[in-house]
């Protein structure tokens, strides 16, 4: 036999004189460096022709996402304009008539009728799909961070979001449509490549591409960027927004696709809006839903400059004040959100509708009374900014036509009514480009009222954005600063529009705490590159100031929902912790061969997304193998796994002998001499004896129990791989199993396409008809598990674990010791800031 083994190295593969070819096991072939062809393909293989076709289809889908997102923005903008013009047209005519007849109460009732009706419809749509409430940016951020929020990217969510934001903006609430555009683009990005819908089950095509979470996440990133691009006409800013605020897992190829998608959305919206409003199709004059216009000093004012180096000092101070105001806004809104979670959400859903109607009622009354009573009559400016292009002419016409003259004589206008009795976009243009002055008292009152009402509004049960209210509130603050510097300090060179823009950036940056993407978005919206430095400085100062007190508004709402969101990096002191300090040692696992009753019990009593596949380390295994096919199959699988690892280790050791270092060669020679067994069975037995610890035995047909002792819970378990919950349920639904009297080779085998057929809506274990299953049948999960997932050792630093989760998009990370035994598992929950802080405190207490 020894001579036969010695001839293995020189004999050919099929004609060895020892005749062992017929009886060789797959494990022996692995040790000898040979392979065995698989007849059935279970996992997909690399097909380069298919890969090129896959990439081409991906580019086409990205383009379609951009076009569809632009059309969604066009739909929202068209109907918001239609309903707003209808409302303000009727109410303004009534106010002008009733100001002479003394029936202003009737005008107020008309305005209340419009606003309450629109807000009621928006609230009803949120009742249909609750996840459509708010801006949707926190939810999208969670999804791109790797957390699945139920219902966030459904078609029904998109319909409720689009129609709801249309009614909430037309209803006069202090909300914007730009934030919900980001959510809408994300839904389009998630749903369009699937060519199917869970809301409309008849919409289903046989489209074999993009059946994985990674592809879906990439398309959601592209959709979110397209939403920003359509809202602000800022494709580069949209790409940076998706990178900065959204996606946790990024690659170079995705950057090009996201930028292409953003460009497609911008130019689609631009093409149709320019054609509809100007009648000149193909002119591309309206790049986004929100346009800031051209910032330009009046030709008659020779001393005016957009900004000077001396103004940077004022911008820094404005950034500090904007950060403080943003932190105050976030603090008040957080308290309101907690109050709603305790006192509004647990009650019947009708209470949420009543709250929305109450906010609408108060907002309408405040707007009407402030416009009629608190405004001042200001002199109209004789000069106006006339540009050379039709877009600037349109901006100038919008500014002039949106002036309100309620209760004011000729050549004067009511400054408070001009701000309150217009759509928010028109009010922003007034603050940016109106040459006429606004009273400092009016600006201060407007800022305070808008600040409080916008803070109260964000969080009610209607689709609502925060970008435009923050910009308008900040623009009023900036214009107030400009008025003070001009009138009381005598700085005549100041351009009020610049200070309004910087104030808008300071307040918005203090609320949302974005830097890179927001800088580029504002630069693209103004189409003025010279504003790059002041905007960037202001946003940085506002963020640093606000971060000293609390988090950004989106991060606050993510935290209130209890979502395990991972930041970009951990704090330095967290490196005092190791993987063993934060892992979950109490494992729920499955065996390579497990009975159906055990799988059903595990799946129905836990909510884990994945399960380790393990085998136990026990003594006297030959006795246990007698008379029990299930235990025999599991032990045989463990033996094959150990032999495979032994063969790979031997190969690595032999390859190291070629290194020039004599120390390495000696080490390898000693290693081989000391561990070279006489027989393969002796090698296996030695490895098992070194690993064996006499713990209680547990048969694989028993489910993990809460009644286990500590010894039973933490017995040595050899780790073989991970299998997902969706895979186990799919195997049960499709009846992939074998009986104890048969070999595991008789089990039906599913291809990768069959396993992913139900993506992304896999069947639920609670919907499984147990009467169709034989609980004593056995499932072999080894062909479907991931045999080589990412793992870490117990001594790995927390920062390394954290970076692995962030960069690779993990949801589970097994902790495996040096001898291949799983000792715990790490999930996203174990890496949240609160959990790490608690473990760090425990670490300090044990020192």
WOSUL-V169852 format. One record per residue. SS is DSSP state (2 for helix, 1 for strand, 0 for the rest). Layout:
SS ; SS
This chain:
0 ; 2 ; 2 ; 2 ; 2 ; 2 ; 2 ; 2 ; 2 ; 0 ; 0 ; 0 ; 0 ; 0 ; 0 ; 0 ; 0 ; 0 ; 0 ; 0 ; 0 ; 0 ; 0 ; 0 ; 0 ; 2 ; 2 ; 2 ; 2 ; 2 ; 2 ; 0 ; 0 ; 0 ; 0 ; 0 ; 0 ; 0 ; 0 ; 0 ; 0 ; 0 ; 0 ; 0 ; 0 ; 0 ; 0 ; 2 ; 2 ; 2 ; 2 ; 2 ; 2 ; 2 ; 2 ; 2 ; 2 ; 2 ; 2 ; 2 ; 2 ; 2 ; 2 ; 2 ; 2 ; 2 ; 2 ; 2 ; 2 ; 2 ; 2 ; 2 ; 2 ; 2 ; 2 ; 2 ; 2 ; 2 ; 2 ; 2 ; 2 ; 2 ; 2 ; 2 ; 2 ; 2 ; 2 ; 2 ; 2 ; 2 ; 2 ; 2 ; 2 ; 2 ; 2 ; 2 ; 2 ; 2 ; 2 ; 2 ; 2 ; 0 ; 0 ; 2 ; 2 ; 2 ; 2 ; 2 ; 2 ; 2 ; 2 ; 2 ; 2 ; 2 ; 2 ; 2 ; 2 ; 2 ; 2 ; 2 ; 2 ; 2 ; 2 ; 2 ; 2 ; 2 ; 2 ; 2 ; 0 ; 2 ; 2 ; 2 ; 0 ; 1 ; 0 ; 0 ; 2 ; 2 ; 2 ; 2 ; 2 ; 2 ; 2 ; 2 ; 2 ; 0 ; 0 ; 0 ; 0 ; 0 ; 0 ; 0 ; 0 ; 0 ; 2 ; 2 ; 2 ; 2 ; 2 ; 2 ; 2 ; 2 ; 2 ; 2 ; 2 ; 2 ; 2 ; 2 ; 2 ; 2 ; 0 ; 0 ; 0 ; 0 ; 0 ; 1 ; 0 ; 2 ; 2 ; 2 ; 2 ; 2 ; 2 ; 2 ; 2 ; 2 ; 2 ; 2 ; 2 ; 2 ; 2 ; 2 ; 0 ; 0 ; 0 ; 1 ; 0 ; 0 ; 0 ; 0 ; 0 ; 0 ; 0 ; 1 ; 0 ; 0 ; 0 ; 0 ; 0 ; 0 ; 0 ; 0 ; 2 ; 2 ; 2 ; 2 ; 2 ; 2 ; 2 ; 2 ; 2 ; 2 ; 2 ; 2 ; 2 ; 2 ; 2 ; 2 ; 2 ; 2 ; 2 ; 2 ; 0 ; 0 ; 2 ; 2 ; 2 ; 2 ; 2 ; 2 ; 2 ; 2 ; 2 ; 2 ; 2 ; 2 ; 0 ; 0 ; 0 ; 0 ; 0 ; 2 ; 2 ; 2 ; 2 ; 2 ; 2 ; 2 ; 2 ; 2 ; 2 ; 2 ; 2 ; 2 ; 2 ; 2 ; 2 ; 2 ; 2 ; 2 ; 2 ; 2 ; 2 ; 2 ; 2 ; 2 ; 2 ; 2 ; 0 ; 0 ; 0 ; 0 ; 0 ; 0 ; 0 ; 0 ; 0 ; 0 ; 0 ; 0 ; 0 ; 0 ; 0 ; 0 ; 0 ; 0 ; 0 ; 0 ; 0 ; 0 ; 0 ; 0 ; 0 ; 0 ; 0 ; 0 ; 0 ; 0 ; 0 ; 0 ; 2 ; 2 ; 2 ; 2 ; 2 ; 2 ; 2 ; 2 ; 2 ; 2 ; 2 ; 2 ; 2 ; 2 ; 2 ; 2 ; 2 ; 2 ; 2 ; 2 ; 2 ; 2 ; 2 ; 2 ; 2 ; 2 ; 2 ; 2 ; 2 ; 2 ; 2 ; 2 ; 2 ; 0 ; 0 ; 0 ; 0 ; 0 ; 2 ; 2 ; 2 ; 2 ; 2 ; 2 ; 2 ; 2 ; 2 ; 2 ; 2 ; 2 ; 2 ; 2 ; 2 ; 2 ; 2 ; 2 ; 2 ; 2 ; 2 ; 2 ; 2 ; 2 ; 2 ; 2 ; 0 ; 0 ; 1 ; 1 ; 1 ; 0 ; 0 ; 0 ; 0 ; 0 ; 0 ; 0 ; 0 ; 0 ; 0 ; 2 ; 2 ; 2 ; 2 ; 2 ; 2 ; 2 ; 2 ; 2 ; 2 ; 2 ; 2 ; 0 ; 0 ; 0 ; 0 ; 0 ; 0 ; 0 ; 0 ; 0 ; 0 ; 1 ; 1 ; 1 ; 2 ; 2 ; 2 ; 2 ; 2 ; 2 ; 0 ; 0 ; 0 ; 2 ; 2 ; 2 ; 2 ; 2 ; 2 ; 2 ; 2 ; 2 ; 2 ; 0 ; 0 ; 0 ; 0 ; 0 ; 0 ; 2 ; 2 ; 2 ; 2 ; 2 ; 2 ; 2 ; 2 ; 2 ; 2 ; 2 ; 2 ; 2 ; 2 ; 2 ; 2 ; 2 ; 2 ; 0 ; 0 ; 0 ; 0 ; 0 ; 1 ; 0 ; 1 ; 0 ; 2 ; 2 ; 2 ; 2 ; 2 ; 2 ; 2 ; 2 ; 2 ; 2 ; 2 ; 2 ; 2 ; 2 ; 2 ; 2 ; 2 ; 2 ; 2 ; 2 ; 2 ; 2 ; 2 ; 0 ; 0 ; 0 ; 0 ; 0 ; 0 ; 2 ; 2 ; 2 ; 2 ; 2 ; 2 ; 2 ; 2 ; 2 ; 2 ; 2 ; 2 ; 2 ; 2 ; 2 ; 2 ; 2 ; 0 ; 0 ; 0 ; 2 ; 2 ; 2 ; 2 ; 2 ; 2 ; 2 ; 2 ; 2 ; 2 ; 2 ; 0 ; 0 ; 2 ; 2 ; 2 ; 2 ; 2 ; 2 ; 2 ; 2 ; 2 ; 2 ; 2 ; 2 ; 2 ; 2 ; 2 ; 2 ; 2 ; 2 ; 2 ; 0 ; 0 ; 0 ; 0 ; 0 ; 2 ; 2 ; 2 ; 2 ; 2 ; 2 ; 2 ; 2 ; 0 ; 0 ; 0 ; 0 ; 0 ; 0 ; 0 ; 0 ; 0 ; 0 ; 0 ; 2 ; 2 ; 2 ; 2 ; 2 ; 0 ; 1 ; 2 ; 2 ; 2 ; 2 ; 0 ; 1 ; 0 ; 0 ; 0 ; 0 ; 1 ; 1 ; 1 ; 0 ; 1 ; 1 ; 1 ; 2 ; 2 ; 2 ; 2 ; 2 ; 2 ; 2 ; 2 ; 2 ; 2 ; 0 ; 0 ; 0 ; 0 ; 1 ; 1 ; 1 ; 1 ; 1 ; 1 ; 1 ; 0 ; 0 ; 0 ; 0 ; 2 ; 2 ; 2 ; 2 ; 2 ; 0 ; 0 ; 0 ; 2 ; 2 ; 2 ; 2 ; 2 ; 2 ; 2 ; 2 ; 2 ; 2 ; 2 ; 2 ; 2 ; 2 ; 2 ; 2 ; 2 ; 2 ; 2 ; 2 ; 2 ; 2 ; 2 ; 2 ; 2 ; 2 ; 2 ; 2 ; 0 ; 0 ; 0 ; 0 ; 0 ; 2 ; 2 ; 2 ; 2 ; 2 ; 2 ; 2 ; 2 ; 2 ; 2 ; 2 ; 2 ; 2 ; 2 ; 0 ; 0 ; 0 ; 0 ; 2 ; 2 ; 2 ; 2 ; 2 ; 2 ; 2 ; 2 ; 2 ; 2 ; 2 ; 2 ; 0 ; 0 ; 0 ; 0 ; 0 ; 0 ; 0 ; 0 ; 0 ; 0 ; 0 ; 0 ; 0 ; 0 ; 0 ; 0 ; 0 ; 0 ; 2 ; 2 ; 2 ; 2 ; 0 ; 0 ; 0 ; 1 ; 1 ; 1 ; 1 ; 1 ; 1 ; 1 ; 1 ; 2 ; 2 ; 2 ; 2 ; 2 ; 2 ; 2 ; 2 ; 2 ; 0 ; 0 ; 0 ; 0 ; 1 ; 0 ; 0 ; 0 ; 0 ; 0 ; 2 ; 2 ; 2 ; 0 ; 0 ; 0 ; 0 ; 0 ; 2 ; 2 ; 2 ; 2 ; 0 ; 0 ; 0 ; 0 ; 0 ; 0 ; 0 ; 0 ; 0 ; 2 ; 2 ; 2 ; 0 ; 0 ; 2 ; 2 ; 2 ; 0 ; 0 ; 0 ; 0 ; 0 ; 1 ; 1 ; 1 ; 0 ; 0 ; 0 ; 0 ; 0 ; 1 ; 0 ; 0 ; 0 ; 0 ; 1 ; 1 ; 0 ; 0 ; 0 ; 0 ; 1 ; 2 ; 2 ; 2 ; 2 ; 2 ; 2 ; 2 ; 2 ; 2 ; 2 ; 2 ; 0 ; 0 ; 0 ; 1 ; 1 ; 1 ; 1 ; 1 ; 0 ; 0 ; 0 ; 0 ; 1 ; 1 ; 1 ; 1 ; 1 ; 1 ; 1 ; 2 ; 2 ; 2 ; 2 ; 0 ; 2 ; 2 ; 2 ; 2 ; 2 ; 2 ; 2 ; 2 ; 2 ; 2 ; 2 ; 2 ; 2 ; 2 ; 0
